[in-house]
């Protein structure tokens, strides 16, 4: 069965989105990724690359009157959150999919996510817990669950959840904690009780992120990475990692994640360093000057590039490939693409 995924991003996350796609190519025997291109640079670049298991969805095709109505009241990030349930609905209905999984663009897969679909069983919706470590539990503020990886089946129960979520996000979806809400995420807190057919993921290798990796032991085997959750004593393959908080600063310095989380050595060496190298390769292949995409002042030039000559011209317009240097405690950088 073909596994169907969707994500959304603009040029700032283009290198991450390409790295996500390539990780699915490595781990998932049969998949398709629908990318909602949130700016013209992303649309032009991905269209020119003509990736075989990727469909580009433009804002012109996707946005409806309700989304356009609220867009001016949301920041770029808030609008992405607002649009997430609408993107899932669009994929299910427009492409007549039996299921679709929304994935954040800064995920990377290390094993076939089919095992997560298998765990879902007959449920109509799959959501992933944050699993915050006990001494740093932010569930009350930011939610029990993370939108990062969310599967919905194209059935009555799944559509009912999506329509409810879309309506809620159109009414309120902001980057602040207010009246028990936060972005699109706190709405998930009561889904297991509110809706029939919602399953919360148990697999220890799904939903691994900076806020919970300190309670996980990581080991490398011949078949890939394995994780052991010391709290639940569950063990399994590392399916995906969420590189939340990874940022690039002037001077091409990379901060791995928010300082309050911390990154144990085995995760730094085994997961972060290879991922940053993959990001650099993706940025180079897309013709981007840095992992954060083109500088705003040069966007207008890039917008004039047609799909026919975009692959070469974007690299010329947006500058040379990135070079990374300087190493600090939680901030790391690397030279070249080796």
C-alpha positions in Angstrom: 0.0 0.0 0.0 1.2 3.5 -0.9 1.8 5.6 2.2 0.5 9.2 1.6 2.0 12.2 3.3 1.6 15.9 3.1 3.6 18.9 4.4 3.8 22.6 3.9 6.7 25.1 3.9 8.2 28.1 2.3 11.8 28.7 1.1 13.1 29.0 4.7 12.3 25.3 5.2 13.0 24.1 1.6 16.2 22.3 2.6 14.4 20.6 5.4 11.6 19.6 3.2 14.0 18.1 0.6 15.8 16.2 3.4 12.4 14.9 4.7 11.6 13.7 1.1 14.9 11.9 0.7 14.6 10.2 4.1 11.2 8.8 3.0 13.0 7.6 -0.2 15.5 5.7 1.9 13.1 4.1 4.4 9.6 3.8 2.8 9.2 1.3 -0.1 6.1 3.0 -1.5 5.1 6.5 -0.6 4.0 9.8 -2.1 4.5 13.3 -0.6 2.2 16.3 -1.3 4.0 19.6 -0.7 2.0 22.8 -0.2 4.4 25.4 -1.5 3.9 28.5 0.6 5.9 30.8 -1.7 7.0 31.1 -5.3 10.7 30.1 -4.7 9.5 26.8 -3.2 7.0 26.2 -6.1 9.6 27.0 -8.8 12.4 25.0 -7.3 10.3 21.8 -6.6 8.6 22.0 -9.9 11.9 22.2 -11.7 13.4 19.3 -9.7 10.5 17.1 -10.8 10.8 14.7 -8.0 9.1 11.4 -8.9 7.2 10.8 -5.6 6.3 14.4 -4.9 3.3 16.6 -6.0 3.5 20.3 -5.6 0.3 22.1 -4.5 0.2 25.8 -5.1 -1.5 28.3 -2.8 -3.6 29.4 -5.8 -5.1 25.9 -6.0 -5.3 25.3 -2.3 -6.5 28.5 -0.6 -10.2 29.0 -0.3 -12.2 32.0 0.8 -12.1 31.1 4.5 -8.3 30.8 4.5 -7.8 34.0 2.6 -10.1 35.8 5.0 -8.0 35.0 8.1 -4.6 35.1 6.5 -4.0 38.8 7.1 -4.6 38.3 10.9 -1.9 35.6 11.2 1.9 35.6 11.1 3.5 33.4 8.5 4.0 30.6 11.1 0.5 31.0 12.5 -0.9 30.8 9.0 0.9 27.5 8.4 -0.6 26.1 11.6 -4.1 27.4 10.6 -3.8 25.7 7.2 -2.7 22.3 8.4 -6.2 20.7 8.8 -7.2 22.3 5.5 -4.2 20.7 3.8 -5.2 17.3 5.0 -8.7 17.8 3.9 -7.6 19.0 0.5 -5.4 15.9 0.0 -8.1 13.5 1.0 -10.7 15.1 -1.2 -8.8 16.4 -4.2 -6.6 13.3 -4.7 -9.2 10.8 -3.4 -6.8 9.3 -0.9 -7.8 6.6 1.5 -5.5 8.1 4.2 -3.0 10.9 4.5 -0.4 11.7 7.2 0.6 15.3 7.9 4.3 15.6 8.7 6.3 18.6 9.8 8.9 19.6 7.3 11.7 19.3 9.9 11.1 15.5 10.4 13.6 12.9 9.2 12.8 9.2 8.9 15.1 6.4 9.9 12.8 3.4 9.5 9.7 2.6 7.5 6.8 4.5 9.1 4.4 1.7 8.0 4.7 0.2 11.5 3.0 3.3 12.8 0.1 2.8 10.4 -0.1 -0.8 11.5 -0.4 0.3 15.1 -3.2 2.6 14.1 -5.3 -0.5 13.2 -8.9 0.3 12.5 -8.7 3.8 14.1 -9.5 6.8 11.9 -7.0 9.3 13.4 -3.5 8.8 14.8 -1.9 11.4 17.0 1.5 11.5 18.6 2.1 12.4 22.3 4.9 14.9 23.1 6.1 12.6 25.9 7.8 15.4 27.6 10.4 14.3 30.1 9.1 14.4 33.7 11.3 17.3 34.8 10.3 19.5 31.8 6.6 18.8 31.2 5.1 21.6 29.1 1.8 19.7 28.3 -0.4 22.2 30.1 0.9 25.1 28.0 1.7 23.5 24.6 -0.4 20.3 24.5 -0.3 16.7 25.4 0.1 15.9 21.7 2.3 17.3 18.9 0.8 17.9 15.4 4.2 16.8 13.9 2.9 13.4 12.6 -0.9 13.1 12.3 -2.7 10.5 10.2 -6.3 10.7 9.1 -8.3 8.1 7.2 -10.8 9.2 4.5 -13.9 8.0 6.4 -16.8 9.6 8.3 -14.9 9.6 11.6 -11.7 11.0 10.2 -13.5 13.7 8.2 -15.5 14.7 11.2 -12.3 15.3 13.2 -10.7 17.3 10.4 -13.8 19.5 9.8 -14.0 20.3 13.5 -10.3 21.1 13.7 -10.3 23.3 10.6 -13.2 25.3 12.0 -11.4 25.8 15.3 -8.2 26.8 13.6 -9.9 29.3 11.4 -11.6 30.9 14.5 -8.4 31.0 16.6 -4.8 29.9 15.8 -2.1 32.0 17.3 1.4 31.6 18.7 0.4 32.2 22.3 -1.2 30.4 25.2 -4.7 31.7 25.8 -7.8 30.2 27.4 -6.4 26.6 27.2 -5.4 27.0 23.5 -2.0 27.2 21.8 -1.8 27.4 18.0 -3.4 24.4 16.2 -2.0 22.0 18.8 -3.9 22.3 22.1 -7.0 21.4 20.2 -5.8 17.8 20.1 -5.7 17.4 23.9 -9.2 15.8 24.3 -9.6 14.1 20.9 -9.3 10.6 22.3 -12.4 11.4 24.5 -14.2 13.8 22.2 -14.1 11.7 19.0 -14.5 8.0 18.3 -11.7 6.3 16.4 -8.7 8.4 17.6 -5.6 6.5 18.6 -2.6 7.9 20.5 0.7 6.5 19.3 2.5 4.1 21.7 5.6 3.1 19.5 8.7 4.5 21.3 10.4 5.3 17.9 7.7 7.7 16.7 7.6 11.3 18.1 11.2 11.4 19.2 12.2 15.0 19.6 14.5 17.3 21.7 12.0 17.5 24.5 12.1 13.7 25.2 15.4 12.3 23.8 17.0 12.6 27.3 14.9 9.7 28.5 15.7 7.5 25.5 18.8 5.3 25.0 20.0 5.3 21.4 21.9 2.4 19.9 23.0 1.7 16.3 22.5 -1.9 15.0 23.0 -3.5 11.5 19.4 -2.7 10.7 19.4 0.9 11.9 18.9 2.9 15.1 17.1 1.4 18.1 15.6 3.4 21.0 14.8 2.3 24.5 12.3 4.4 26.5 13.6 4.1 30.1 10.3 5.2 31.6 8.1 2.7 29.8 10.8 0.1 29.1 9.5 0.0 25.5 12.1 -0.7 22.8 11.8 -0.3 19.0 13.4 1.2 15.9 13.8 4.9 15.6 11.1 5.7 13.0 11.5 9.5 12.9 13.1 12.4 14.7 11.7 15.9 14.9 14.5 18.5 14.5 12.5 21.2 16.4 14.4 24.4 17.1 17.3 23.8 14.8 18.3 27.3 13.6 21.0 28.8 11.4 22.5 32.2 12.3 24.6 34.7 10.4 28.1 33.2 9.8 26.4 29.9 9.0 26.3 28.8 12.6 23.8 26.1 13.5 22.1 25.8 16.8 20.9 22.3 17.3 17.8 23.1 19.4 16.7 25.2 22.3 19.3 25.3 25.1 16.9 24.1 27.8 16.6 20.7 26.1 20.2 19.7 25.7 21.5 17.1 23.3 23.3 14.0 24.7 26.5 13.0 22.9 25.1 9.9 21.2 22.3 11.9 19.7 24.6 14.7 18.6 27.0 12.3 16.9 24.5 9.8 15.6 21.6 11.9 14.6 22.3 15.7 14.5 25.7 15.7 12.6 24.5 13.5 9.7 21.2 15.4 9.5 23.0 18.8 9.2 25.2 17.3 6.4 22.0 16.2 4.7 20.6 19.7 5.0 23.7 21.2 3.5 23.5 18.8 0.5 19.8 19.6 0.0 20.5 23.3 0.2 23.2 22.9 -2.4 21.0 20.8 -4.7 18.2 23.4 -4.5 20.6 26.3 -5.2 20.0 28.0 -1.9 22.6 30.2 -0.2 21.9 28.9 3.2 19.7 26.4 5.1 17.2 29.2 5.8 16.6 29.9 2.1 17.0 33.1 0.1 17.5 36.5 1.7 14.2 38.5 1.6 15.8 41.3 -0.5 16.5 38.8 -3.3 13.2 37.0 -3.4 11.7 39.2 -6.1 14.5 38.3 -8.5 13.9 34.6 -7.8 10.1 35.0 -8.4 10.8 35.9 -12.0 12.5 32.6 -12.7 10.4 30.3 -14.8 10.1 26.5 -14.1 12.0 25.8 -17.4 15.3 27.4 -16.2 14.8 27.5 -12.4 17.2 24.7 -11.4 20.3 26.6 -12.7 19.0 30.2 -12.4 17.9 29.9 -8.8 21.5 29.0 -7.8 22.8 32.0 -9.7 20.3 34.5 -8.3 20.4 33.3 -4.7 24.2 32.9 -4.3 26.8 30.3 -3.5 26.4 27.1 -1.5 26.7 27.5 2.3 29.9 27.0 4.3 29.6 26.2 8.0 32.1 26.9 10.7 32.6 27.6 14.4 31.8 25.1 17.2 30.2 25.9 20.5 28.6 23.9 23.3 25.1 23.6 21.9 25.9 25.4 18.6 27.7 23.4 16.0 28.8 24.0 12.4 30.7 22.2 9.7 32.8 23.1 6.7 31.7 22.1 3.2 29.6 19.1 2.2 31.8 16.2 3.2 
